[in-house]
Amino acid sequence: MDMTGTTARTPSGHALSGRTAIITGASSGIGRATSLTLAGAGAAVVIQARRADSLENVAREISGRGGKVLPVIGDAGLEADIDRLLDEALAWDDGGRRYDIVVVNAGRGLLGGILTSDAAQWQDLYQVNVLGATYIMRRAGQYMIEKKGGDIVAISSVAARNLSPFGAFYGSSKAALSVITEALRRDVASSGVRVTTVMPGIVLTGFQEVAGYNAENFGNAVAPFGKLLEPSDIAETICWLLTLPPHVNINEIAIRPTGQVYP
Ligand SMILES: NC(=O)c1ccc[n+]([C@@H]2O[C@H](COP(=O)([O-])OP(=O)(O)OC[C@H]3O[C@@H](n4cnc5c(N)ncnc54)[C@H](OP(=O)(O)O)[C@@H]3O)[C@@H](O)[C@H]2O)c1
């Protein structure tokens, strides 16, 4: 168990062996669990985040289980860091000097609505959730069209479609991401590239603290929903959709705790 109460489950088998996956925001939460799960399924993983210590810990966990991993410290909101991430993946011998899967996961929340959220954080939120995400998807899409295949999975949110009582402005960034991801799907579909929008409900991760939620208020609000999602629930869903036959593309998926009524 980690600090978020997560037990990362790594499926046995080699469903993804021979494939190389890039995962952004891999130092905690959903990105960490996805990195462990995809590596456990045989993928070589290139993982990115800003916090070096946490990222190195995830890398050690993966290599300790016999997985292939390349940590690349960087900011998923900065074009230069995204370029370096993709270049390092293409130069990595253990990953076959290629990449087949990109999980666009790095992102952050923000407490409040239009009137109440901290406007000083709007730019930072859009930089990573929308602009950085779009830039990596554009570059990966161009590369995958050339090699006529690949998977791009973007982590949006149920808050993209359902106004969240916790963070309506945050939801606007995920609404933009969902539209951009579907637009990308249309750009690349005829080249055999699959694109999936994953919209999680409430997952207990570092997200709530970064967003600035008051732990007690948040706990009271979600208590009626029962058991919340764990990062591994999202990771296993991603792993499943990546292992479907190449002609099957799950375009989008909403995944909530069973008891979650809203958003
Ligand atoms: N938790 C939920 O309830 C929930 C629900 C729906 C969607 N989501 C989405 O799921 C994704 C993952 O969030 P999480 O719940 O796993 O939260 P988390 O535990 O806070 O993880 C966020 C990850 O993103 C990274 N990150 C944030 N800004 C970054 C940046 N500028 N550059 C590189 N990495 C950055 C963080 O690493 P560093 O700080 O080390 O850079 C961290 O690894 C986010 O896009 C979030 O919006 C979460």
The ligand as an SDF file (V2000), in Angstrom:
LIG
                    3D

 48 52  0  0  0  0  0  0  0  0999 V2000
   -7.9060   11.7520   -9.0230 N   0  0  0  0  0  0  0  0  0  0  0  0
   -9.0670   11.9710   -9.6250 C   0  0  0  0  0  0  0  0  0  0  0  0
  -10.1290   11.9430   -8.9940 O   0  0  0  0  0  0  0  0  0  0  0  0
   -9.0940   12.2400  -11.1080 C   0  0  0  0  0  0  0  0  0  0  0  0
  -10.3260   12.1550  -11.7560 C   0  0  0  0  0  0  0  0  0  0  0  0
  -10.3880   12.4040  -13.1230 C   0  0  0  0  0  0  0  0  0  0  0  0
   -9.2280   12.6970  -13.8140 C   0  0  0  0  0  0  0  0  0  0  0  0
   -8.0350   12.7950  -13.1580 N   0  0  0  0  0  0  0  0  0  0  0  0
   -6.8450   13.1240  -13.9400 C   0  0  0  0  0  0  0  0  0  0  0  0
   -5.9070   12.0910  -13.8070 O   0  0  0  0  0  0  0  0  0  0  0  0
   -4.6080   12.6020  -14.0810 C   0  0  0  0  0  0  0  0  0  0  0  0
   -3.6410   12.0910  -13.0250 C   0  0  0  0  0  0  0  0  0  0  0  0
   -3.9930   12.6500  -11.7900 O   0  0  0  0  0  0  0  0  0  0  0  0
   -3.9060   11.8420  -10.4180 P   0  0  0  0  0  0  0  0  0  0  0  0
   -5.2790   11.7390   -9.8970 O   0  0  0  0  0  0  0  0  0  0  0  0
   -3.1090   10.6240  -10.5530 O   0  0  0  0  0  0  0  0  0  0  0  0
   -3.1650   12.9420   -9.5220 O   0  0  0  0  0  0  0  0  0  0  0  0
   -1.7040   12.9900   -8.8470 P   0  0  0  0  0  0  0  0  0  0  0  0
   -1.5280   11.8180   -7.9340 O   0  0  0  0  0  0  0  0  0  0  0  0
   -1.5800   14.3650   -8.3050 O   0  0  0  0  0  0  0  0  0  0  0  0
   -0.7310   12.7970  -10.0730 O   0  0  0  0  0  0  0  0  0  0  0  0
   -0.5380   13.8050  -11.0120 C   0  0  0  0  0  0  0  0  0  0  0  0
    0.7210   13.4790  -11.7610 C   0  0  0  0  0  0  0  0  0  0  0  0
    0.8870   14.4510  -12.7830 O   0  0  0  0  0  0  0  0  0  0  0  0
    2.1880   14.9940  -12.6550 C   0  0  0  0  0  0  0  0  0  0  0  0
    2.2000   16.3560  -13.1120 N   0  0  0  0  0  0  0  0  0  0  0  0
    1.4240   17.3960  -12.7560 C   0  0  0  0  0  0  0  0  0  0  0  0
    1.7670   18.4980  -13.4080 N   0  0  0  0  0  0  0  0  0  0  0  0
    2.7950   18.1260  -14.1940 C   0  0  0  0  0  0  0  0  0  0  0  0
    3.5890   18.8000  -15.1060 C   0  0  0  0  0  0  0  0  0  0  0  0
    3.4200   20.1060  -15.3670 N   0  0  0  0  0  0  0  0  0  0  0  0
    4.5630   18.1090  -15.7510 N   0  0  0  0  0  0  0  0  0  0  0  0
    4.7670   16.7950  -15.5200 C   0  0  0  0  0  0  0  0  0  0  0  0
    4.0250   16.0830  -14.6550 N   0  0  0  0  0  0  0  0  0  0  0  0
    3.0600   16.7690  -14.0050 C   0  0  0  0  0  0  0  0  0  0  0  0
    2.5890   14.8410  -11.2180 C   0  0  0  0  0  0  0  0  0  0  0  0
    3.9970   14.7040  -11.1130 O   0  0  0  0  0  0  0  0  0  0  0  0
    5.0150   15.8490  -10.6510 P   0  0  0  0  0  0  0  0  0  0  0  0
    4.3190   16.7040   -9.6470 O   0  0  0  0  0  0  0  0  0  0  0  0
    6.1570   15.0700  -10.1170 O   0  0  0  0  0  0  0  0  0  0  0  0
    5.3730   16.5580  -11.9050 O   0  0  0  0  0  0  0  0  0  0  0  0
    1.9390   13.5080  -10.8750 C   0  0  0  0  0  0  0  0  0  0  0  0
    2.7990   12.4430  -11.2450 O   0  0  0  0  0  0  0  0  0  0  0  0
   -4.7400   14.1060  -14.1500 C   0  0  0  0  0  0  0  0  0  0  0  0
   -4.7450   14.5230  -15.5070 O   0  0  0  0  0  0  0  0  0  0  0  0
   -6.0940   14.3590  -13.5180 C   0  0  0  0  0  0  0  0  0  0  0  0
   -6.6790   15.5320  -13.9820 O   0  0  0  0  0  0  0  0  0  0  0  0
   -7.9460   12.5500  -11.8240 C   0  0  0  0  0  0  0  0  0  0  0  0
  1  2  1  0
  2  3  2  0
  2  4  1  0
  4  5  1  0
  4 48  2  0
  5  6  2  0
  6  7  1  0
  7  8  2  0
  8  9  1  0
  8 48  1  0
  9 10  1  0
  9 46  1  0
 10 11  1  0
 11 12  1  0
 11 44  1  0
 12 13  1  0
 13 14  1  0
 14 15  2  0
 14 16  1  0
 14 17  1  0
 17 18  1  0
 18 19  2  0
 18 20  1  0
 18 21  1  0
 21 22  1  0
 22 23  1  0
 23 24  1  0
 23 42  1  0
 24 25  1  0
 25 26  1  0
 25 36  1  0
 26 27  1  0
 26 35  1  0
 27 28  2  0
 28 29  1  0
 29 30  1  0
 29 35  2  0
 30 31  1  0
 30 32  2  0
 32 33  1  0
 33 34  2  0
 34 35  1  0
 36 37  1  0
 36 42  1  0
 37 38  1  0
 38 39  2  0
 38 40  1  0
 38 41  1  0
 42 43  1  0
 44 45  1  0
 44 46  1  0
 46 47  1  0
M  CHG  2   8   1  16  -1
M  END
$$$$
